[in-house]
């Protein structure tokens, strides 16, 4: 039976894990773990694998994981524990990594992702993820002015780079028309007939744009627009003194 770590993570914590053994457990935050050195047997939701230097993974809410160091080299793991609201305060009730990815600050097209980036072991072949985590460790240790914003930016960069690893080349989001629709809508959220205005600009019918948008993103434009407007409302409530 899995235990539960009730550690109180207010926004973000970054540290070198002090133990070589972690019994199976869950926790009430998201965890990004990176193997800096050594090797271990890792169990995640009942599946066992060997993790070694350069491997990393994001543990979602509800996932059960643990590890046990093997080999002669001491195990060294960088742990980045964070709450979804650290990325954006409107995510304070979020308990699913996919909701973080779909947040306005990332805007990654989740429909093209081939695997669930949470609870999956990735390989940092070029060392870019490890480099970003080391910079985050330095910022977290020094806590200089503005360090929270730097940590947020680098965490978002790691998530986006990881999402790229989850996206097969044949599904890369390259439809410039839909990209333009999303970009235009994000800056005209209060307009009444956004798709009609875009249709006039690009010289396509609204029905064609609507169909193309659904085919590419997996959702209707009206649903996407509603979500963008709701996010904007949440941001304004969280970050301004405006009334509901």
C-alpha angles and dihedrals in degrees: 000000000000121000125219128236108218095190112155106234107181098186115324139348127184123188146137107266107246098206134069093205130054119178116221109286147149129220143197098246140051117269130203110193124188125188106226096176141345132035135268143177105247126198119198121176091337096312119113126209139155117254124196142167111324096022119121139170143183115231113212129208111284094020117130117216143157140159143206123205118239133183131035098285112090113248114246119185127178110216123199110187116188144164118230090239089063087074093044129353091225088070094067092119095040115123100168129073092219089064089055091052091049092052117119092248091064104026093184115169097245093186092073095053111115097199136022103265090208117079092017128113114235130191119230095210097169098036093240095127092048090049092053092048091052090053089050090050090054093048092047092049096047096038093198121175111298094013092135092060092047090050091049093050094048093046090053089049091053091049093050093047088050091050088055089057088053094053120085113224093244091059100047111139101249103142101124093190093060091043088055092048092053093045093048093047092050090060096040102045094139095052117110102219106028097157091049091053091050091048090057092050097049096033097237130122118258090238091056092048091047093050093045091050093052093046092052102039103027093235136079121260092239091054091047092048092049090053092049091050092049091050090050090051091050092049092051092049092047098043106031138047093240117131122244 
